Amino acid sequence: MFAPPGPGEWSLDRSHYPGGTTPISQWLIGESMAAGLGRAFAELGVPADHIEARFVNGFMYTRLRPLIMGDRPAKKAPPTPILRLVARVHPAFRARAKQAEKTFRDRPSNEVASRWEREIRPRLRATNLDLQRVAPDGLPDDALQAHVDALLDRLRENYELHFWLHGHDIGPLAKYLHACIGWGVDPVEAIKALSGASPSTAAPMTTLCELKTLVDGSARLPESLDDVRAISDEAAALLDRYLDERGNILATGYDITSFRLIELPDLVVDSIRSAVPPAVVDHAALAAELREQVPAAERSDFDEFLGDARAVMDMRDDNGPLTVEWPTGLLRRALLAAGARLTDRGQLARADHALELTPDEARSLFGPARPGAGDLERRAERRARLATLTPPDTLGDPEPAPLLDALPPALARIVGMVQVSLKYMGMDGQSRYDRLDGVGVGRDGYTGRARVAASADDAIDKLEPGDVLIVRVTSPAFNAVLAIAGAVVTANGGLLSHAAVIARELGIPAVIGATGALTIPDGSTVHVDPSAGTVRVVDPAAESV
């Protein structure tokens, strides 16, 4: 049932799409990841063509496509002398080697981060606000169709930009971690020196804390968003600004089936009532301690690498919400509006069946290319059924790892950085389903009630302030959910994953990449120990929910 989607070895990636992925999201990833990362790889001198993604039964699999002979992958590494010769005389490798040397010399990702701040981020925000101001419910059919078309076009462009930007943000981070490992610096400690470099991650919590201050200063305990607005004109204006910036961002995942924050008003109220100021970490003191572990002659390199890594962190964390989750939330809103209209006309069984459309079908919402109600209902049932399968970690024949000793120095260094980045994003394919240990974030342990969620929607239904959230993975739009958690445990991910970043920035105890975490009984009492990187069941008695 799970056949390789192409030549070579494919690794399961549930960090973004855990299963049951809709046709539109499959199209966006399949079209855009290779193009965006391929462009970044060429600019940075990575000796690989791109990372390609394909979906098998709704599950995402990825493969690092070789620079040459991508469709005829080797089953074993060629002899070192031959590989050494090819890496030095083949035109593609020679060009990448020169580009890698230029990357280490010129550090182009710094300019990309600067462009993000002064040009790309403001443009994306303005475009999202313009699209958000279009109210789909009141549009005639042809205008609603044009709005959906515009969103699909924008998302196709944005997804490619998203992956290109990620190529440039992961480069400095991987360079920093790769060097730290070479110096004998603990990568967990090295990551802590990035604290505070992502104000975009902490910004929503800062706003929630401002609202909480207004709530605490009133005589009312709000139960609804209207209750918050009724506290004062200041509270109403602050809440409305928050929802204007965050309300249409997907809050429970990346797919159009995920809920927007505005669809979860009770969660917003709980987030306000539970808000705690973001953690304040003396990253400069941490960096100074780490610097002492680096050979004296290389401390200037440490300073440069850490500075470059910090420079891209905010771009890395704000990229997803602006390029993907906000406009995807707007597409969800538009498709649901169309679905409601078609349901009223008896042409769909349910409004959310409009989310089952392919991109081409979504461009013909009110025309003959749209499937009938029965077809879309069967698609929804099949997609839900496939999402319950247990996919294998890998598909296809294993491909040999590159022999670093055979590569020119600049390429060997780049490949080492790629390997480090895959490992610390939790994308190296290593898993063990009985593991209750992973990467710890934070220092203080936390004991609380476990809420084990198969999906982000499930998490929102179950989670109450102070609970330990246990999920497969989180997304950048998950901030509002994590804001009420006492601790978080994920089955997937690594030091550079979203869950690790937000836990670090908000001061939430976490264990990331504990692949057996979803076996913990829901409702049991667990102890999360970030210092040891473990989660332990204290009382296995699960509550009925």
C-alpha positions in Angstrom: 0.0 0.0 0.0 3.0 2.3 0.6 5.1 2.2 -2.6 8.1 4.5 -3.2 6.9 7.6 -5.1 10.1 7.6 -7.2 13.7 6.4 -7.4 15.9 6.4 -4.3 15.1 6.5 -0.6 12.2 8.6 0.8 11.9 9.6 4.4 8.6 10.2 6.2 8.2 13.8 7.3 5.2 14.4 9.7 6.6 17.6 11.0 4.2 19.7 8.9 1.6 17.3 7.4 0.9 14.4 9.8 -1.4 12.6 7.4 -4.6 13.1 5.6 -3.2 15.9 3.5 -5.7 17.7 1.2 -5.1 17.8 -2.6 -4.5 21.6 -2.5 -1.7 21.3 0.1 -0.2 18.4 -1.7 -0.1 20.5 -4.9 1.5 23.5 -3.1 4.2 21.4 -1.5 4.9 19.3 -4.5 5.2 22.4 -6.8 7.0 24.7 -4.5 9.5 22.9 -2.3 11.8 21.7 -5.1 11.8 25.1 -6.8 12.4 27.1 -3.7 15.0 24.9 -2.1 16.6 24.3 -5.5 17.2 28.0 -5.9 18.6 28.3 -2.4 20.9 25.3 -2.9 22.3 26.8 -6.1 22.9 30.1 -4.4 24.6 28.6 -1.4 26.6 26.0 -3.1 24.9 22.9 -1.7 26.1 19.8 -3.7 22.5 18.5 -4.1 19.8 19.5 -6.6 17.0 20.1 -4.1 14.8 18.4 -1.6 11.7 17.0 -3.3 8.5 16.0 -1.6 5.8 13.6 -2.7 2.7 12.3 -0.9 1.8 8.6 -0.5 -1.7 8.0 0.8 -1.7 11.5 2.1 1.6 11.2 4.0 4.5 13.4 3.1 7.9 11.8 2.1 11.0 13.7 1.2 14.2 12.9 -0.6 17.5 14.9 -1.0 17.9 14.7 -4.7 21.5 14.2 -5.8 23.2 16.9 -8.0 23.8 14.4 -10.8 22.0 11.2 -11.8 19.0 12.1 -9.6 16.8 9.5 -11.3 19.4 6.8 -11.2 20.6 6.8 -7.6 23.6 4.6 -6.6 22.9 1.7 -4.3 26.4 1.9 -2.9 29.0 4.6 -2.7 31.5 4.7 -5.6 35.2 4.1 -4.7 36.6 7.2 -3.0 39.2 8.0 -5.7 36.4 8.0 -8.4 34.1 10.2 -6.2 37.1 12.5 -5.4 37.8 12.9 -9.2 34.1 13.5 -10.1 33.7 16.1 -7.4 36.6 18.0 -8.8 36.1 17.8 -12.6 32.3 17.5 -13.1 31.1 21.0 -14.2 28.1 20.9 -11.8 30.3 20.0 -8.8 32.9 22.6 -9.8 30.3 25.3 -10.0 28.8 24.3 -6.6 32.3 24.2 -5.0 33.0 27.8 -6.2 29.6 28.9 -5.0 30.2 27.3 -1.5 33.5 29.1 -1.2 31.7 32.4 -2.1 29.0 31.6 0.5 31.5 31.2 3.3 33.3 34.4 2.2 30.3 36.7 1.5 27.6 35.3 3.9 24.7 36.1 1.5 22.0 35.0 4.0 22.7 38.2 6.0 21.5 40.2 3.0 18.4 38.0 2.6 17.6 38.6 6.3 18.0 42.3 5.8 15.7 42.2 2.7 13.2 40.3 4.8 13.1 43.1 7.4 13.0 46.1 5.0 11.1 44.7 2.0 9.7 41.1 2.0 7.9 41.1 5.4 6.2 44.5 4.9 5.0 43.4 1.4 3.7 40.1 2.6 1.9 41.7 5.5 0.3 44.3 3.3 -0.8 41.8 0.8 -2.3 39.5 3.4 -4.3 42.5 4.9 -5.6 43.4 1.4 -6.8 39.8 0.8 -8.2 39.7 4.3 -10.4 42.8 3.7 -12.2 40.9 1.0 -15.4 39.5 2.7 -16.2 36.3 0.8 -19.7 35.8 2.2 -21.0 39.0 0.4 -19.4 38.4 -3.0 -21.3 37.3 -6.1 -20.2 33.9 -7.5 -17.8 35.4 -10.1 -16.1 37.7 -7.6 -15.8 34.9 -5.0 -14.2 32.7 -7.7 -11.8 35.5 -8.6 -10.9 35.8 -4.9 -10.1 32.0 -4.7 -8.1 32.2 -7.9 -6.1 35.1 -6.5 -5.4 33.2 -3.2 -4.3 30.1 -5.1 -1.9 32.2 -7.2 -0.6 34.0 -4.1 0.0 30.8 -2.2 1.8 29.1 -5.1 4.2 32.1 -5.2 4.4 32.3 -1.4 5.2 28.6 -0.9 8.2 28.9 -3.3 9.4 32.0 -1.4 8.8 30.2 1.9 11.2 27.4 1.0 13.8 29.8 -0.6 13.8 31.8 2.6 14.2 28.6 4.7 17.3 27.7 2.7 18.8 31.0 3.7 17.8 30.8 7.4 18.9 27.2 8.0 22.3 27.9 6.4 23.7 30.2 9.2 22.0 28.1 11.9 23.6 24.9 10.5 27.0 26.6 10.1 26.9 27.7 13.8 25.8 24.3 15.1 28.2 22.4 12.8 31.1 24.5 14.1 30.0 24.2 17.8 29.9 20.4 17.5 33.4 20.5 16.0 34.6 22.6 18.9 33.1 20.2 21.4 30.3 22.6 22.5 27.1 20.9 23.5 24.5 21.8 20.7 21.7 22.0 23.3 23.7 24.7 25.1 24.6 26.3 21.8 21.0 26.7 20.8 20.2 28.5 24.1 22.5 31.3 23.0 19.9 32.1 20.3 17.3 33.0 22.9 15.6 36.4 22.3 16.6 36.5 18.7 13.0 35.9 17.5 10.8 38.8 18.7 8.1 37.6 16.3 7.7 34.4 18.3 7.2 36.3 21.6 5.1 39.1 20.2 1.7 37.4 20.3 2.3 36.5 24.0 3.3 40.0 24.8 -0.1 41.3 23.4 -1.9 38.6 25.4 -0.1 39.7 28.5 -1.2 43.3 27.9 -4.8 42.1 27.6 -4.4 40.0 30.8 -3.3 43.1 32.6 -6.5 44.9 31.6 -8.6 41.9 32.5 -6.9 41.6 36.0 -7.5 45.3 36.6 -11.3 44.9 36.0 -14.0 43.4 38.1 -14.9 40.9 35.3 -13.7 37.5 34.5 -14.3 37.2 30.8 -15.9 34.1 29.3 -16.1 35.3 25.8 -14.4 37.7 23.4 -17.3 40.1 23.8 -16.7 40.0 27.6 -13.0 41.1 26.9 -14.2 43.9 24.7 -16.7 45.1 27.3 -13.9 45.7 29.8 -12.8 49.0 28.2 -12.3 50.7 24.9 -8.6 50.0 25.3 -9.2 46.3 25.7 -11.6 46.2 22.8 -9.1 48.0 20.5 -6.2 45.8 21.6 -8.1 42.6 21.1 -9.3 43.7 17.7 -5.8 44.6 16.6 -4.6 41.2 17.8 -7.3 39.4 15.9 -6.7 41.5 12.8 -3.1 40.4 12.8 -3.6 36.8 14.0 -7.2 35.8 13.6 -7.1 34.3 10.1 -3.7 32.6 10.6 -4.1 28.8 10.8 -3.9 27.9 14.5 -3.8 24.1 14.4 -1.6 23.1 11.5 -0.7 23.9 7.9 -3.4 22.3 5.9 -6.7 24.1 4.9 -8.5 21.6 7.2 -6.9 23.4 10.1 -8.8 25.9 12.1 -8.1 29.6 12.0 -7.6 31.3 15.4 -10.8 33.3 14.9 -12.7 30.0 14.8 -11.5 29.2 18.3 -12.7 32.1 20.5 -12.6 30.0 23.7 -9.0 29.3 23.1 -8.3 33.0 22.7 -10.0 33.8 26.0 -8.1 31.0 27.8 -4.9 32.4 26.3 -5.6 35.8 27.7 -6.5 34.5 31.1 -3.4 32.3 31.3 -0.9 34.6 29.7 2.6 34.8 31.3 5.3 37.2 30.1 7.8 35.7 27.7 11.0 34.4 29.3 13.9 36.8 29.7 17.2 35.0 29.1 20.7 36.6 29.3 21.8 35.3 25.9 25.0 37.3 26.0 26.1 35.7 29.3 25.3 32.2 27.8 27.3 33.1 24.7 30.3 34.2 26.8 30.3 30.9 28.7 30.2 29.0 25.4 32.9 31.2 23.9 35.3 30.1 26.6 34.9 26.5 25.4 36.1 27.4 21.9 39.9 27.5 21.0 41.2 31.0 21.5 42.2 31.3 17.8 38.7 30.5 16.6 36.7 32.7 19.0 36.2 35.3 16.4 34.6 32.6 14.2 32.3 31.8 17.0 31.2 35.4 17.4 30.6 35.6 13.6 28.7 32.4 13.3 26.5 33.1 16.4 25.8 36.6 15.1 24.8 35.3 11.7 22.6 32.6 13.3 20.8 35.2 15.5 20.4 37.5 12.5 18.2 34.9 10.7 16.1 33.6 13.6 13.3 36.2 13.4 13.0 35.6 9.6 12.9 31.9 10.2 10.1 32.1 12.7 7.9 34.7 11.0 8.3 33.2 7.5 5.7 30.5 8.0 2.8 32.6 9.4 3.3 35.3 6.7 4.0 33.2 3.6 1.8 30.2 4.4 -0.5 30.1 7.4 -2.1 33.5 7.0 -3.0 33.3 3.3 -3.9 29.6 3.7 -6.3 30.6 6.4 -7.8 33.1 4.0 -8.2 30.4 1.4 -9.9 28.2 4.0 -12.3 31.1 4.7 -13.1 31.6 1.0 -13.6 27.9 0.3 -15.8 27.4 3.3 -17.9 30.4 2.1 -18.2 28.8 -1.3 -19.0 25.4 0.3 -21.8 26.9 2.4 -23.3 28.5 -0.7 -23.1 25.3 -2.7 -24.6 23.4 0.3 -27.5 25.8 0.4 -28.1 25.1 -3.2 -28.1 21.3 -2.7 -24.8 20.9 -4.6 -22.7 19.7 -1.7 -23.5 17.6 1.3 -21.4 19.7 3.7 -19.6 23.1 3.4 -16.2 21.7 4.4 -16.3 19.2 1.5 -15.1 22.2 -0.6 -11.7 21.6 1.1 -11.4 18.3 -0.8 -11.2 20.0 -4.2 -8.0 19.9 -6.3 -6.5 23.2 -7.4 -8.0 23.0 -10.9 -11.4 22.1 -9.4 -11.2 25.0 -7.0 -10.8 27.3 -10.0 -14.2 26.1 -11.2 -16.3 26.3 -7.9 -19.5 27.1 -9.7 -18.7 25.5 -13.1 -18.7 22.0 -14.6 -15.2 21.0 -13.5 -16.4 20.7 -9.8 -17.1 17.1 -8.8 -20.5 16.2 -7.5 -21.5 16.1 -3.9 -21.2 12.3 -3.7 -17.7 12.3 -5.1 -16.4 14.9 -2.6 -18.1 13.1 0.3 -16.3 9.9 -0.7 -13.0 11.8 -1.0 -13.4 13.2 2.5 -14.2 9.7 3.9 -11.2 8.2 2.1 -8.8 10.9 3.3 -9.9 10.5 6.9 -9.5 6.7 6.6 -6.0 6.9 5.1 -5.0 9.4 7.9 -5.4 6.6 10.5 -2.7 4.3 8.8 0.7 3.8 10.2 3.1 4.8 7.5 6.7 3.3 7.3 9.5 5.6 8.2 11.2 5.1 4.8 10.3 3.9 1.3 12.6 2.8 -1.5 16.2 1.6 -1.7 18.7 3.2 0.7 21.1 5.6 -0.8 24.7 5.9 0.4 25.6 8.9 2.4 28.2 11.2 0.8 31.8 10.5 1.7 32.9 13.8 3.1 36.6 12.9 2.7 36.2 12.7 -1.1 34.7 16.2 -1.5 36.5 19.5 -1.9 36.7 21.2 1.5 34.0 23.8 0.9 31.5 21.1 -0.3 32.4 18.8 2.5 31.6 21.5 5.0 28.3 22.3 3.3 27.3 18.7 3.3 28.2 18.4 7.0 26.0 21.4 7.7 23.1 19.9 5.8 23.4 16.7 7.8 23.4 18.7 11.0 20.4 20.7 10.0 18.4 17.6 9.1 19.3 16.0 12.4 18.3 19.0 14.6 15.1 19.7 12.7 14.1 16.1 13.4 14.2 15.1 9.7 17.0 12.5 9.8 14.5 9.6 9.8 15.6 8.3 13.2 12.7 7.1 15.3 11.9 4.5 18.0 8.3 4.2 19.0 9.0 3.3 22.7 11.2 6.3 23.4 10.2 8.7 26.1 13.3 10.8 25.9 14.3 13.5 23.5 15.8 17.0 23.5 15.0 19.0 26.6 14.2 22.7 26.4 14.4 24.7 29.7 15.8 23.9 33.1 12.9 23.4 35.5 10.8 20.3 35.6 7.0 20.3 35.5 4.3 17.9 36.7 0.8 18.0 35.3 -2.0 16.2 33.6 -1.2 14.8 30.2 -3.4 15.7 27.3 -2.4 13.4 24.4 -3.7 14.7 21.1 -3.8 12.8 17.8 -4.3 16.1 16.1 -4.1 19.8 16.9 -7.9 20.1 16.7 -8.1 17.3 19.3 -5.6 19.2 21.5 -7.8 22.3 21.5 -10.8 20.3 22.5 -9.0 18.7 25.5 -6.4 21.2 26.7 -7.0 23.3 29.8 -4.6 25.8 31.3 -1.6 24.1 33.0 -2.0 20.8 31.2 1.0 19.0 29.6 0.4 19.1 25.9 1.6 15.9 24.1 1.3 16.0 20.3 3.1 14.7 17.3 4.3 18.1 16.2 3.5 21.8 16.5 3.3 24.5 13.8 4.3 28.2 14.1 0.6 29.0 14.2 0.2 26.8 17.3 1.4 29.6 19.6 -2.0 30.3 21.1 -2.4 26.7 22.1 1.1 26.5 23.7 0.4 29.7 25.6 -1.9 27.9 28.0 0.2 24.7 28.4 2.2 24.1 31.5 4.7 22.0 29.4 4.9 20.5 26.0 6.1 17.1 24.6 6.4 16.3 21.0 6.9 13.0 19.2 8.7 14.6 16.3 11.1 17.4 15.9 14.5 18.5 17.1 16.4 21.5 18.5 15.5 23.7 15.5 11.9 22.7 15.3 9.0 25.1 16.0 8.1 23.5 19.3 11.7 23.9 20.6 11.9 27.5 19.4 8.7 28.6 21.0 9.3 26.7 24.2 12.6 28.4 24.5 11.3 31.9 23.7 8.3 31.6 26.0 10.0 29.7 28.8 7.8 26.6 28.6 9.4 23.3 29.8 9.6 20.9 26.9 10.9 17.6 25.6 11.1 17.4 21.8 11.4 14.3 19.7 10.3 11.7 22.3 8.9 9.4 19.6 7.0 7.2 22.1 5.2 10.1 23.7 1.8 9.4 22.0 1.6 6.1 23.9 1.3 7.9 27.2 -2.2 7.5 28.6 -4.4 10.5 28.1 -5.2 12.1 31.4 -2.3 10.5 33.3 0.0 12.6 35.5 3.4 13.1 33.9 6.6 14.7 34.9 8.5 16.6 32.2 12.2 16.9 32.9 13.9 19.2 30.3 17.3 18.9 32.0 17.3 15.1 31.5 15.2 15.3 28.3 12.7 12.9 29.5 9.0 12.6 30.2 7.8 10.1 32.8 4.4 8.8 33.8 3.9 9.5 37.5 0.3 8.3 37.8 -1.0 6.2 34.9 -4.7 6.5 35.9 -6.3 8.2 32.8 -9.4 10.2 33.2 -12.4 9.5 31.1 -12.8 12.3 28.5 
